[in-house]
Amino acid sequence: MNLSPYLEVAIRAARAAGAIHLYYRDQDLKVSSKSTPADLVTLVDHLAEEKIREILLEAYGDHSILGEEGGEIGSHEFRWVVDPLDGTVNYAHGFPMSCVSIGLEIGGVRSVGVVYDANREELFTAVKGGGAFLNGRKILVSSCPDLMQPALLATGFPYNVSEDRTNFMRLERFLNLGLPVRRPGSAALDLCYVACGRLDGFWEYKLKPWDMSAGLLILEEAGGAFSNLEGETFQYGQGLCSSNGPIQKQMLAVLRG
């Protein structure tokens, strides 16, 4: 199947949403909370998702779309998985670590992935079997051979972090090994940063499909590895461990304690 037309539409939608991010960056964002005080949503989340849906449905009116803000519409073999603003808390505070994430899954297979960071004008793209790219340049994961080299890692925390401290224990294990760990606040970009070698590994749990769909494909096409926290085939709803590949087993060993 020629996936180029789908990629082109996804890029157009991502850039349109990114333009909305930039336009409203210094304006009244009409910030409100969803599930917890830290689970923010802004006017930009809604406007960006509306624009993405408009572009996708104009091109492929019978496809289904799963979006963070609007839920799922339609039932089709072709499903677009959309996060209009990944890193909303960062964006609402003017911290420039946020992006648009658009993935296309065909029959449940991640087939197209686009992650666009308008702050840095960085466009990560991939199609199944076609490699991964940053602004048109092919990218690959790092060559870090050992966790203790040391690897540079990233993680994230769920919005109910005050109630669920499971990841604190996991984080402490890595810190006790003297490893540098970052918490950037955008899972889609974390995955892309592993894909292009800026990070060597990333783990998180309680992520949603729209946080990962595009990023997982980009990582896979860049030569990376990912699994659930038990080292088995990853399924949405499970904890995620991802890496450049060589350090995957070592990361899993630390995560399992």
VEXGUFI-396357 format. One line per 3 residues: number of its first residue (from 1); for each residue x, y, z of N, C-alpha, C, O. Coordinates in steps of 0.2 Angstrom, whole numbers. Each point is the difference from the previous one (the first is absolute). Example, Ala and Ser with C-alpha at 12.3 -4.5 7.8 and 13.67 -1.06 7.14 Angstrom:
# VEXGUFI-396357
1) 66 -28 39 -4 6 0 4 6 0 5 -1 3; -7 6 -7 4 6 1 -4 5 3 3 6 1
***
This chain:
# VEXGUFI-396357
1) 4 -6 0 -4 6 0 4 6 0 5 1 4; -6 4 -8 3 6 0 -2 5 5 -6 2 0; 10 -1 5 -2 4 6 1 7 0 -2 4 4
4) 6 -2 -10 2 7 -1 -6 5 1 1 5 3; -7 -6 -7 -5 5 1 -3 1 7 -2 5 2; 2 -11 2 -2 1 7 5 4 4 -2 4 4
7) 8 -5 -5 5 4 3 0 7 -2 0 4 5; -1 -2 -11 -1 7 -2 -6 3 3 1 6 3; -6 -9 -2 -6 3 3 1 1 8 -2 5 3
10) 6 -10 0 1 0 7 5 6 1 -1 4 5; 6 -3 -9 4 6 1 -3 6 -1 1 5 4; -6 -4 -9 -4 6 -1 -4 1 7 0 6 2
13) -3 -11 0 -4 1 6 4 2 6 -2 4 4; 8 -7 -3 5 1 6 2 8 -1 1 3 5; 1 -1 -11 3 7 -1 -6 5 2 1 5 3
16) -7 -7 -5 -6 5 1 -1 0 8 -1 6 2; 1 -11 1 0 0 7 5 3 4 -1 4 4; 7 -5 -7 6 4 3 0 7 -1 2 4 4
19) -5 -2 -9 -1 8 -1 -5 3 5 1 5 2; -6 -9 0 -4 2 5 4 0 7 -1 5 4; 5 -10 -3 4 1 6 4 6 0 0 4 6
22) 3 -2 -11 4 6 0 -4 6 0 2 5 4; -8 -5 -7 -4 7 0 -2 1 7 0 6 2; -2 -11 2 -3 1 6 5 0 6 -2 1 6
25) 8 -2 -7 5 -1 5 0 5 5 2 -1 6; -2 8 -8 0 5 5 -7 3 1 0 6 3; -5 -9 -4 -7 2 1 -3 -3 6 2 -5 3
28) -9 7 -2 -4 -3 5 -2 -7 -2 -3 -1 -5; 6 -4 8 -1 -7 -2 -6 -3 3 -2 -6 -2; -2 9 6 -6 -2 3 1 -7 3 -3 -5 -2
31) 8 4 7 2 -6 3 -5 -2 5 -2 3 4; 1 -10 -5 -5 -3 5 3 -7 2 5 -2 -3; -8 -1 8 3 -7 2 -5 -5 -2 -6 1 -1
34) 8 -7 0 -4 -6 -1 -1 -4 6 -4 1 4; 8 -7 -4 0 -5 5 3 3 7 -3 -2 5; 8 5 -5 3 3 6 3 7 -2 0 2 -5
37) 2 2 11 2 7 -2 6 0 -4 1 5 -4; 3 -10 3 6 0 -4 -2 -3 -7 4 1 -5; -10 -3 4 -2 -3 -7 -3 6 -4 -6 0 0
40) 10 4 -3 -3 6 -3 -2 -1 -7 2 -5 -4; -7 9 2 -2 1 -7 -1 7 -2 -2 4 4; 4 -2 -10 0 7 -2 -5 1 -6 -1 -5 -3
43) 0 11 1 -4 2 -6 4 -3 -6 -3 -2 -5; 10 2 6 4 -3 -6 -1 -7 -1 0 -2 -6; -1 -2 11 -1 -7 -1 -6 -1 -4 0 -4 -5
46) -5 7 6 -7 -1 -3 1 3 -7 -2 -3 -5; 5 9 4 0 3 -7 5 -4 -4 -2 -1 -6; 7 -2 8 5 -4 -4 -3 -6 -2 0 -2 -5
49) -4 -1 10 -3 -7 -2 -6 1 -5 0 -4 -5; -3 10 5 -6 1 -5 4 1 -6 -3 -2 -5; 8 6 4 3 1 -6 3 -7 -3 -1 -1 -6
52) 4 -3 10 3 -6 -2 -6 -5 -3 1 -3 -5; -6 3 9 -6 -4 -2 -3 2 -7 -2 -4 -4; 2 11 3 -3 3 -6 4 -2 -6 -2 -2 -5
55) 9 2 6 4 -2 -6 0 -7 -1 0 -2 -6; 0 -2 11 0 -7 -1 -6 -3 -3 0 -4 -5; -6 7 7 -6 -2 -2 -2 3 -7 -3 -3 -4
58) 6 8 2 0 3 -7 3 -5 -5 -2 -1 -5; 8 -2 8 3 -4 -5 -3 -7 0 0 -3 -5; -2 1 11 -2 -7 1 -6 0 4 0 -2 6
61) -6 3 -9 -6 1 4 -2 -6 4 -4 1 4; 6 -7 -7 -3 -6 3 5 -3 6 -2 -5 3; 7 8 -2 5 -3 5 -2 2 7 -4 5 1
64) 6 -9 4 -2 2 7 6 4 3 6 -1 -3; -8 5 8 5 4 3 -1 -1 8 -5 1 2; 11 -2 1 0 0 7 4 5 2 6 1 -1
67) -9 4 5 4 6 2 -1 1 8 -5 -2 3; 10 5 -1 0 1 8 -6 4 2 -3 -2 5; 2 7 -8 -6 5 2 -7 -3 -2 -5 1 3
70) 5 -3 -9 -7 -1 -3 -2 -8 0 -5 -1 -3; 10 -3 6 -2 -7 0 0 -3 -7 4 2 -5; -7 -8 4 0 -3 -6 -6 1 -5 -6 -1 3
73) 7 2 -9 -6 0 -5 1 -5 -5 6 -1 -3; -11 -2 1 0 -5 -6 3 -7 3 3 -1 5; -4 -3 -10 3 -7 1 3 -3 -7 -4 -1 -4
76) 10 1 3 3 -1 -6 7 -4 1 3 1 5; -1 -4 -10 6 -4 0 6 6 1 5 -2 3; -6 7 -6 5 6 0 -2 4 6 -5 3 0
79) 9 -2 5 -1 4 6 5 5 1 6 -2 1; -7 8 -1 5 5 2 -1 1 8 -5 1 3; 11 -1 0 1 1 7 4 7 1 5 1 -2
82) -9 3 6 2 8 0 1 2 7 -5 0 4; 11 3 -3 1 5 6 1 7 -3 5 1 -3; -10 3 4 1 7 -3 5 4 3 3 5 -3
85) -2 -7 9 6 4 4 2 -4 6 -2 0 5; 7 -4 -7 4 -4 5 5 4 4 4 3 -3; -5 -3 10 4 5 4 -4 6 2 2 5 0
88) -9 -6 1 -4 6 1 2 4 6 0 6 0; 2 -10 6 2 4 6 7 4 -2 0 6 2; 4 -9 -6 6 4 -2 -2 7 -4 2 5 1
91) -7 -7 -6 -2 6 -4 -3 5 4 1 6 -1; -5 -8 6 -4 5 3 4 5 5 -1 5 2; 7 -8 -1 5 4 4 6 3 -4 4 3 3
94) -5 -3 -9 5 3 -5 7 -4 0 5 2 -2; -6 -9 4 6 -4 0 1 -3 -7 -5 -4 -1; 9 5 -3 0 -2 -7 2 -7 -1 5 -2 -4
97) -9 -3 7 0 -7 -2 -7 -3 -1 -3 -3 5; 1 4 -11 -7 -2 -2 0 -1 -7 4 2 -4; -9 -6 2 0 -2 -7 -7 -2 -3 -5 -1 5
100) 4 0 -11 -6 -4 -3 2 -7 -2 6 -1 -2; -10 -3 4 1 -7 -2 -6 -3 -4 -5 0 3; 7 -3 -9 -5 -3 -4 2 -7 -3 5 0 -3
103) -8 -5 5 1 -7 -2 -5 -2 -4 -6 1 1; 7 -6 -6 -5 -3 -4 1 -8 1 6 -2 -1; -11 -1 4 0 -7 1 -4 -4 -5 -6 2 -1
106) 8 -7 -3 -4 -3 -5 -1 -7 2 5 -4 1; -11 2 1 -1 -7 2 4 -1 7 2 -6 1; -1 11 3 3 0 6 8 0 0 3 0 5
109) -1 1 -11 8 0 -1 2 8 -1 -3 3 -4; 7 -1 8 3 7 -1 3 0 -6 5 -3 -2; -7 8 -3 2 0 -6 3 7 -2 4 0 -5
112) -7 6 8 3 6 -2 1 4 7 -5 -1 4; 10 5 -3 1 3 6 3 7 -2 5 1 -3; -8 4 6 2 7 0 0 4 6 -5 0 4
115) 11 2 -2 0 4 7 4 7 -2 5 0 -3; -9 5 4 3 7 -2 0 4 6 -4 2 4; 10 1 -3 2 4 6 1 7 -3 5 2 -3
118) -10 2 3 0 7 -3 5 5 4 2 4 -3; -1 -6 9 5 4 4 7 0 -4 3 6 0; -1 -11 -2 6 -1 -3 0 -1 -7 5 -1 -4
121) -11 1 1 -1 -1 -7 3 -7 -2 4 -1 -5; -5 -4 9 2 -7 -1 -6 -5 -2 -4 0 4; 5 -3 -10 -5 -5 -2 3 -7 0 4 -1 -5
124) -7 -3 9 2 -7 0 -5 -4 -4 -6 1 1; 8 -5 -6 -5 -4 -4 3 -7 -1 6 -2 1; -11 -2 -2 1 -7 -2 -6 -4 -3 -5 2 1
127) 7 -6 -6 -5 -5 -2 2 -7 1 6 -1 0; -10 -3 0 2 -7 2 4 -3 -6 -1 0 -6; 7 -2 8 5 -3 -4 4 5 -4 4 -2 -4
130) -5 9 5 4 5 -3 5 4 3 2 5 -3; -1 -7 9 5 4 4 -3 6 4 -6 1 -1; 10 2 5 -2 6 4 4 6 -2 6 -1 -2
133) -9 7 2 3 6 -2 -1 6 5 -6 0 3; 11 4 -3 -1 7 3 1 5 -5 6 1 -2; -11 3 1 0 5 -6 4 -3 -6 4 4 -3
136) -7 -10 1 3 -3 -6 6 -3 0 2 -4 -4; 2 4 10 6 -3 1 -1 -7 4 -3 0 5; 6 -5 -8 -1 -7 3 3 0 7 5 3 1
139) -9 -6 4 3 0 7 0 -7 2 -3 -5 -2; 8 4 7 1 -7 3 1 1 8 2 5 2; -4 -10 1 1 0 7 8 0 2 4 -1 -4
142) -3 2 10 7 1 3 4 -7 -1 -4 -5 0; 10 5 1 4 -6 0 2 -2 7 5 -4 1; -8 8 4 2 -2 7 0 -7 2 -6 -3 -1
145) 11 -1 2 0 -7 1 -2 -2 7 -2 -6 1; 2 10 4 -1 -2 7 -3 5 4 2 6 -1; -7 -8 5 -3 5 4 4 4 5 -1 6 1
148) 7 -9 1 4 3 4 6 4 -3 5 2 3; -6 0 -9 5 3 -4 1 7 3 6 2 0; -10 3 2 -7 -2 1 -5 2 -5 2 5 -4
151) -8 -8 3 -5 2 -4 -4 6 3 0 1 6; -2 3 -11 -5 5 2 -7 -2 -1 -2 -2 -5; -2 2 10 -7 -2 0 -5 5 2 2 6 2
154) -8 -7 -4 -6 4 2 -5 -4 2 -1 -6 -1; -4 9 5 -6 -3 2 -5 5 1 1 6 -1; -7 -8 3 -6 5 2 -4 -3 5 1 -6 2
157) -5 10 1 -5 -2 5 -7 1 -2 -2 5 -3; -3 -9 6 -7 1 -2 -2 6 4 3 3 5; -9 0 -7 -3 6 3 -2 -1 7 0 4 4
160) -1 -11 -2 -2 -1 7 7 -2 4 -1 -5 4; 6 8 -5 7 -2 3 -1 0 7 4 -3 3; -8 8 0 0 0 7 -3 -6 3 1 -1 6
163) -5 -3 -10 -4 -5 3 4 -7 -2 0 -5 4; 3 5 -10 4 -6 -2 7 2 -1 2 3 -4; 2 -6 9 7 2 1 5 -6 -3 6 -1 1
166) -10 -4 -5 4 -5 -3 6 2 -3 6 -3 0; -6 8 -5 5 2 -4 6 3 4 6 0 -2; -8 3 8 6 2 4 5 -5 2 6 1 0
169) -9 -7 2 4 -6 1 5 -2 -6 6 -1 1; -9 1 -7 4 -2 -6 5 6 -1 6 -2 -2; -8 8 3 5 5 -2 5 0 5 6 1 -1
172) -7 -2 8 5 -1 5 5 -5 -2 6 1 2; -8 -7 -5 5 -5 -1 5 2 -6 6 -1 1; -8 5 -6 4 3 -5 5 5 4 6 0 -2
175) -9 4 6 4 6 3 5 -3 5 6 2 0; -8 -8 3 5 -3 4 6 -3 -3 5 -1 3; -6 0 -10 6 -3 -4 4 6 -3 5 -1 -3
178) -7 7 5 4 6 -2 -2 2 -7 4 4 -3; -10 -6 0 -1 1 -7 -4 7 0 -4 1 4; 5 3 -10 -3 6 -1 -7 -1 -3 -1 -4 -5
181) -4 6 8 -7 -1 -2 -4 7 0 1 4 4; -4 -3 -10 -4 6 -1 -7 -1 0 -2 -6 -1; -2 11 2 -7 0 0 -3 6 -5 -2 5 3
184) 3 -6 -9 -2 6 -5 -7 1 0 -2 6 -1; -3 -10 2 -7 1 0 -4 -1 -6 -6 3 -1; 9 -6 -4 -4 -1 -7 3 -7 -2 5 -1 -3
187) -10 -4 4 2 -7 -2 2 -1 -7 4 -4 -2; -8 8 -2 1 -1 -8 7 3 -1 4 -4 -4; -2 9 6 7 3 -1 5 -5 4 6 -1 -3
190) -7 -2 8 4 -4 4 2 -6 -5 6 -2 -1; -11 -1 -2 1 -5 -5 4 2 -6 4 -4 -2; -6 10 0 4 2 -6 7 2 2 5 -1 -5
193) -3 3 11 6 1 2 4 -6 1 6 0 -2; -9 -6 4 4 -6 0 1 -2 -8 5 -3 -1; -10 4 -3 1 -2 -7 6 4 -3 3 -3 -5
196) -2 9 7 6 4 -4 6 0 4 5 3 -2; -5 -7 8 6 0 4 2 5 5 5 0 3; -10 4 -2 1 5 5 -1 -3 7 3 2 5
199) -7 -7 -4 -1 -4 6 2 -7 -2 -1 -2 -6; 3 -2 11 1 -7 -1 -6 -5 2 0 -5 -3; -4 8 7 -6 -4 2 -5 4 4 1 6 2
202) -7 -8 -2 -6 3 2 -5 -5 3 -1 -5 -3; -1 6 9 -6 -4 3 -5 4 3 1 5 2; -7 -8 -3 -6 4 4 -6 -5 0 0 -5 -4
205) -5 6 8 -6 -4 0 -6 5 1 1 6 1; -7 -9 -2 -6 4 -1 0 5 -5 -3 5 0; 7 -7 -6 -1 4 -6 -6 -2 -4 -3 -6 1
208) 1 10 -5 -6 -1 -5 2 -1 -7 6 2 -1; -10 -5 -3 2 -2 -7 3 7 -4 4 0 -3; -8 5 5 2 7 -4 7 2 2 3 4 -3
211) -1 -6 9 7 2 2 5 -3 -3 6 2 -1; -7 -8 -2 5 -5 -2 0 -2 -8 5 -2 -3; -11 2 0 -1 -3 -6 5 2 -5 3 -4 -3
214) -2 10 2 5 3 -5 7 -1 2 4 -3 -4; -3 4 11 7 -1 2 3 -7 0 5 -1 -1; -10 -3 3 3 -7 -1 2 -3 -6 5 -3 -1
217) -9 6 -5 2 -2 -6 6 3 -2 5 -3 -3; -4 10 5 6 3 -2 6 -3 3 6 -1 -3; -7 -1 10 6 -4 3 1 -6 -3 6 -2 -1
220) -11 -2 -1 1 -7 -3 4 1 -6 5 -4 -2; -7 9 -2 3 1 -7 7 3 1 4 -1 -5; -2 4 10 7 2 2 4 -5 3 6 1 1
223) -8 -7 -1 4 -6 3 -1 -1 7 4 -4 3; -9 7 1 0 -1 7 -4 -6 2 -3 -3 -4; 2 2 10 -4 -5 3 -5 2 5 2 5 3
226) -7 -8 -2 -5 1 5 -4 -6 2 -1 -5 -4; -1 5 10 -4 -6 3 -4 3 6 1 5 2; -5 -10 1 -3 2 6 5 -1 6 6 -2 -2
229) -7 4 8 5 0 5 2 -7 2 4 -1 4; -8 -4 -6 2 -7 1 5 -3 -6 2 -6 0; -1 10 -5 4 -2 -6 -4 -4 -5 3 -3 -5
232) -10 4 5 -4 -4 -4 -2 5 -6 1 6 1; -5 -8 -6 -2 4 -5 -5 5 3 -4 -1 4; 6 8 -6 -4 5 3 -7 1 -3 -1 -1 -6
235) -4 2 11 -7 2 -2 -2 6 3 2 1 6; -6 3 -9 -3 6 3 -3 -2 7 -3 -5 1; 5 10 3 -3 -1 7 5 -3 5 -1 0 6
238) 7 -2 -9 5 -3 4 6 5 1 0 5 -3; 4 -6 8 6 4 1 4 -1 -6 1 -6 -2; 3 11 1 4 0 -6 8 1 2 1 4 4
241) 3 -9 -7 7 1 0 3 1 -7 -1 -5 -4; 5 10 3 2 1 -7 7 2 0 3 3 5; 1 -5 -10 7 1 0 3 0 -7 -3 -1 -5
244) 10 2 5 4 -1 -6 0 -7 -2 3 -2 -6; -4 -3 10 0 -7 -1 5 -3 4 -1 -5 4; 8 6 -4 5 -3 4 -1 0 8 2 -4 3
247) -5 10 -1 -1 0 7 -7 -2 3 -2 1 5; -2 -3 -10 -7 -2 2 -1 -5 6 -3 1 4; 7 -6 -5 0 -6 5 2 3 7 -3 -2 5
250) 8 6 -5 3 3 6 -5 5 3 -1 0 6; -3 4 -10 -5 4 3 -6 -4 3 -2 2 5; 0 -7 -9 -5 -4 3 2 -3 7 -4 -1 4
253) 10 -1 -4 2 -3 7 0 5 5 -2 -2 6; 4 8 -7 -1 5 5 -7 2 2 -2 0 6; -2 0 -11 -8 2 1 -3 -6 4 -4 2 4
256) 6 -8 -5 -3 -6 3 3 0 7 -3 -4 4; 8 7 -2 3 0 6 4 -6 2 2 -1 6
***
